[in-house]
Amino acid sequence: MSGEYDTGSGAVTVERRSPEAVFGLLGDESRLRILQALGETPDEPVPFSELHRRSEVDDSGRFNYHLGKLRGTFVRRADDGYELTYAGRQVIGAMYAGIYTANATVETIPVDGACPVCGGDLAAAYAEETARVDCTECEDFYNEFAFPPGSLDQFDPEELPLAFDHWMSHVMRGVAAGFCQTCAGRMEGRLVVDEEGERLAGLPAHVAYACDRCGSIATASGGTPTMFHPAVTGFLYDHGFETGHSPTWLLGDIGLPTGDLVSEDPPRMRVRLEHDGEAVVAMVEADAGISSVERTSA
């Protein structure tokens, strides 16, 4: 199956094969060995003889046969040998991440930090491929998101809360930019007005993102998209908070975002951060995009 469309600056052609045909290629141990052998040096083509040696497929005819089956989908011929395609890299990455091969649980871990809302204790936990960091004393601060199980054993237990938080920031940056973490499809955002008692982080609206290809959904505080705008990250950095590096719970040291609705139909929200005599104000539009940012004296 294939499709072609004109973007105005040139035609884009996409050829698709059925999932059954593609994933059926992986149903052989020799083919997985070949992919793993290429994954040992993912940035360098591997010569034929070296790939044969690494894969430990003894019979040369069998090796040739299975390599040929992988070519064009997971493997391609390069000038100096063979290399993984993007799809091949994704398969190897999923294997390392344990997405298909690992199942894990992490018991509750105390977090070195305080709830930015109430000052209470924070705790992190992991189960069913989901990480959670929340306050043990109030229900107003919590982060819950998917985290690859194969990454857990790279960290000591006390390091996991920060690892969870960094992963969440990494994912949300991509989502806010319009890319689905699951399938790399296009994410469409929207600003959703909340009722009293249902507000996230005390803001009158939250943002919801949906993938128009696989249907994945991500929900976050209405202030989240502002955190990745250069003017806001600069303001935060100047006041000691590094977006994507500082734990999100430390945002309380600067001051949590406040917000007010400019309109409900279409929804528009003004988000304000204030600290040490300065403020930055951003406008979140109905599509969860940022239309303006202004930095002023508080």
C-alpha positions as CSV (number, residue, x, y, z in Angstrom):
1,M,0.0,0.0,0.0
2,S,1.4,3.4,-0.9
3,G,0.3,7.0,-1.1
4,E,1.5,10.2,-2.7
5,Y,0.5,13.8,-2.0
6,D,1.7,17.2,-2.9
7,T,2.8,19.5,0.0
8,G,3.0,22.5,-2.3
9,S,6.8,22.4,-2.4
10,G,7.1,18.8,-3.7
11,A,5.4,15.4,-3.7
12,V,5.7,13.1,-0.7
13,T,5.5,9.4,-1.3
14,V,4.8,6.9,1.5
15,E,4.8,3.2,0.9
16,R,3.3,1.0,3.5
17,R,3.3,-2.8,4.1
18,S,0.9,-4.7,6.3
19,P,1.9,-5.1,10.0
20,E,1.6,-8.8,9.5
21,A,4.2,-8.9,6.8
22,V,6.6,-6.6,8.6
23,F,6.5,-8.1,12.1
24,G,6.5,-11.6,10.6
25,L,10.0,-10.9,9.5
26,L,11.1,-10.9,13.2
27,G,9.8,-14.3,13.9
28,D,13.1,-16.0,13.6
29,E,16.1,-16.2,16.0
30,S,18.7,-15.8,13.3
31,R,17.1,-12.5,12.1
32,L,17.1,-11.2,15.6
33,R,20.7,-12.1,16.0
34,I,21.6,-10.2,12.8
35,L,19.7,-7.1,14.1
36,Q,21.4,-7.3,17.5
37,A,24.8,-7.7,15.8
38,L,24.2,-4.5,13.8
39,G,23.0,-2.8,16.9
40,E,26.4,-3.3,18.6
41,T,27.8,-0.4,16.4
42,P,24.6,1.4,15.3
43,D,26.5,4.3,13.8
44,E,28.9,2.3,11.6
45,P,28.2,-0.1,8.7
46,V,29.2,-3.6,9.4
47,P,31.1,-5.6,6.6
48,F,29.4,-8.8,5.5
49,S,32.0,-11.1,7.0
50,E,32.0,-9.3,10.3
51,L,28.2,-9.3,10.5
52,H,28.3,-13.1,9.8
53,R,30.8,-13.6,12.6
54,R,28.9,-11.4,15.1
55,S,25.5,-12.9,14.4
56,E,26.8,-16.5,15.1
57,V,24.6,-18.0,12.4
58,D,26.9,-20.9,11.4
59,D,25.5,-21.8,8.1
60,S,26.4,-19.2,5.4
61,G,23.5,-20.0,3.2
62,R,21.1,-19.6,6.1
63,F,22.8,-16.3,7.1
64,N,22.4,-15.0,3.5
65,Y,18.8,-16.0,3.4
66,H,17.8,-14.3,6.6
67,L,19.8,-11.2,5.9
68,G,18.1,-10.9,2.5
69,K,14.7,-11.1,4.2
70,L,15.6,-8.2,6.5
71,R,16.9,-6.0,3.8
72,G,14.6,-3.2,2.7
73,T,12.7,-3.1,6.0
74,F,15.1,-3.4,9.0
75,V,18.5,-3.5,7.2
76,R,20.0,-1.7,4.2
77,R,23.1,-2.1,2.2
78,A,25.7,0.6,2.7
79,D,29.0,1.3,0.9
80,D,31.0,-0.4,3.6
81,G,28.6,-3.2,4.6
82,Y,25.2,-3.3,6.2
83,E,23.4,-0.9,8.6
84,L,20.1,-0.7,10.4
85,T,17.3,1.3,8.9
86,Y,15.2,3.7,11.1
87,A,12.8,0.8,11.7
88,G,15.7,-1.5,12.6
89,R,17.0,1.0,15.2
90,Q,13.5,1.3,16.7
91,V,13.3,-2.5,17.1
92,I,16.7,-2.6,18.8
93,G,15.8,0.4,20.9
94,A,12.6,-1.3,22.1
95,M,14.6,-4.5,22.9
96,Y,17.1,-2.5,25.1
97,A,14.3,-0.5,26.7
98,G,12.5,-3.7,27.7
99,I,9.3,-2.6,26.1
100,Y,8.5,-6.1,24.8
101,T,10.7,-8.2,27.1
102,A,10.7,-6.8,30.7
103,N,8.2,-6.4,33.5
104,A,9.1,-4.6,36.7
105,T,7.8,-3.1,39.9
106,V,9.5,-0.5,42.1
107,E,8.3,-0.1,45.7
108,T,7.7,3.4,47.1
109,I,10.8,5.5,47.2
110,P,11.0,8.7,49.3
111,V,11.8,11.8,47.1
112,D,14.4,14.3,48.2
113,G,12.1,17.3,47.9
114,A,8.9,18.8,49.1
115,C,5.5,19.1,47.4
116,P,5.4,22.5,45.7
117,V,1.7,22.9,46.6
118,C,1.5,22.0,50.3
119,G,5.1,21.4,51.3
120,G,4.4,17.7,52.2
121,D,6.5,14.7,51.5
122,L,6.9,13.3,48.0
123,A,7.2,9.7,47.0
124,A,7.9,7.8,43.7
125,A,6.8,4.3,42.6
126,Y,6.6,2.2,39.5
127,A,4.2,-0.6,38.4
128,E,2.7,-1.7,35.2
129,E,5.2,0.3,33.1
130,T,4.0,3.5,34.7
131,A,6.0,5.8,36.9
132,R,4.3,8.0,39.5
133,V,5.7,10.9,41.6
134,D,3.1,12.5,44.0
135,C,2.5,14.1,47.3
136,T,1.7,11.8,50.2
137,E,-0.3,14.5,52.0
138,C,-2.3,16.2,49.3
139,E,-3.9,15.4,46.0
140,D,-2.8,18.5,44.2
141,F,0.6,17.4,43.0
142,Y,1.1,14.2,41.0
143,N,2.9,13.1,37.8
144,E,2.0,9.8,36.2
145,F,3.5,8.6,32.9
146,A,4.8,5.6,31.0
147,F,8.5,4.8,31.6
148,P,10.5,2.0,29.8
149,P,11.0,-0.9,32.2
150,G,14.4,-1.8,30.7
151,S,15.8,1.6,31.9
152,L,15.2,0.9,35.6
153,D,18.3,-1.1,36.3
154,Q,20.5,1.7,35.0
155,F,19.8,3.7,38.2
156,D,20.2,3.2,41.9
157,P,16.8,3.4,43.7
158,E,17.5,6.8,45.1
159,E,18.2,8.1,41.5
160,L,14.9,6.9,40.1
161,P,12.7,9.8,41.1
162,L,14.9,12.3,39.2
163,A,15.2,9.9,36.3
164,F,11.4,9.6,36.1
165,D,11.1,13.3,36.2
166,H,13.7,13.9,33.5
167,W,12.0,11.3,31.3
168,M,8.6,13.0,31.7
169,S,10.1,16.4,30.8
170,H,11.7,14.9,27.7
171,V,8.4,13.3,26.6
172,M,6.3,16.3,27.2
173,R,8.7,18.6,25.3
174,G,8.1,16.3,22.3
175,V,4.4,16.1,22.8
176,A,4.1,19.9,23.1
177,A,6.0,20.2,19.8
178,G,3.4,17.9,18.2
179,F,5.1,14.5,18.1
180,C,3.6,11.3,19.6
181,Q,6.0,9.4,21.8
182,T,4.3,6.1,20.9
183,C,4.2,6.1,17.1
184,A,5.8,9.5,16.0
185,G,2.5,10.6,14.6
186,R,1.2,14.1,14.8
187,M,-0.2,15.2,18.1
188,E,-3.0,17.8,18.1
189,G,-3.3,19.9,21.3
190,R,-6.3,21.7,22.8
191,L,-7.0,23.8,25.8
192,V,-9.8,22.4,28.0
193,V,-11.6,24.5,30.6
194,D,-12.1,22.8,33.9
195,E,-14.8,23.0,36.5
196,E,-14.0,24.1,40.1
197,G,-12.6,21.1,42.0
198,E,-11.3,19.4,38.9
199,R,-8.4,21.8,38.2
200,L,-4.8,20.6,37.6
201,A,-2.2,22.6,39.5
202,G,-4.9,25.1,40.4
203,L,-5.2,26.5,36.9
204,P,-8.6,27.0,35.3
205,A,-7.8,24.9,32.2
206,H,-5.6,22.0,31.2
207,V,-4.0,20.9,27.9
208,A,-4.9,17.6,26.2
209,Y,-2.9,16.2,23.3
210,A,-4.2,13.4,21.0
211,C,-2.4,11.5,18.3
212,D,-4.3,11.4,15.0
213,R,-2.6,8.1,14.1
214,C,-2.5,5.7,17.0
215,G,-4.9,7.6,19.4
216,S,-2.4,8.1,22.2
217,I,-3.5,10.8,24.7
218,A,-1.4,13.0,27.0
219,T,-2.9,15.4,29.6
220,A,-1.0,18.1,31.5
221,S,-1.5,21.3,33.4
222,G,-2.4,24.2,31.3
223,G,0.9,25.8,32.2
224,T,3.0,23.0,30.7
225,P,3.4,24.2,27.1
226,T,4.6,27.6,28.4
227,M,7.5,25.8,30.2
228,F,9.2,25.0,26.9
229,H,8.9,28.4,25.3
230,P,12.4,30.0,25.1
231,A,11.4,33.2,26.9
232,V,9.9,31.3,29.8
233,T,12.9,28.9,30.0
234,G,15.2,31.9,30.1
235,F,13.2,33.5,32.9
236,L,13.3,30.3,34.9
237,Y,17.0,29.8,34.3
238,D,17.7,33.3,35.4
239,H,16.0,32.5,38.7
240,G,17.7,29.1,39.3
241,F,15.4,26.6,37.5
242,E,16.6,24.7,34.5
243,T,13.7,23.3,32.5
244,G,14.3,19.6,31.7
245,H,17.1,19.3,34.3
246,S,15.7,20.7,37.6
247,P,13.1,18.5,39.2
248,T,9.6,19.8,38.4
249,W,8.8,19.8,42.1
250,L,11.5,22.5,42.6
251,L,9.4,24.9,40.6
252,G,7.7,25.7,43.9
253,D,10.9,27.5,45.0
254,I,10.2,30.1,42.3
255,G,6.5,30.0,42.4
256,L,3.9,27.9,40.7
257,P,2.2,29.3,37.6
258,T,-1.0,31.1,38.0
259,G,-3.6,31.5,35.3
260,D,-6.8,33.2,34.3
261,L,-9.2,32.6,31.4
262,V,-9.3,35.3,28.8
263,S,-12.2,33.6,27.1
264,E,-14.0,30.3,27.3
265,D,-15.2,30.0,23.7
266,P,-12.6,29.6,22.2
267,P,-10.7,28.9,25.3
268,R,-7.7,31.1,25.9
269,M,-5.7,31.3,29.2
270,R,-3.1,33.8,30.4
271,V,-0.4,32.1,32.5
272,R,1.9,34.0,34.8
273,L,5.1,33.2,36.6
274,E,6.5,35.6,39.1
275,H,9.7,35.7,41.2
276,D,12.0,38.2,42.8
277,G,10.4,41.3,41.3
278,E,10.1,39.9,37.8
279,A,7.2,38.2,35.9
280,V,6.7,36.4,32.6
281,V,3.2,36.2,31.1
282,A,2.3,33.8,28.3
283,M,-0.9,33.4,26.4
284,V,-2.1,29.8,25.8
285,E,-4.4,29.5,22.8
286,A,-7.2,27.0,22.1
287,D,-4.8,24.7,20.2
288,A,-2.4,24.6,23.2
289,G,0.0,26.8,21.3
290,I,1.7,29.9,22.8
291,S,0.7,33.1,20.9
292,S,2.7,35.7,23.0
293,V,5.1,35.9,25.9
294,E,6.0,39.1,27.8
295,R,8.6,39.5,30.5
296,T,8.0,42.5,32.8
297,S,8.6,43.8,36.3
298,A,6.3,42.1,38.8
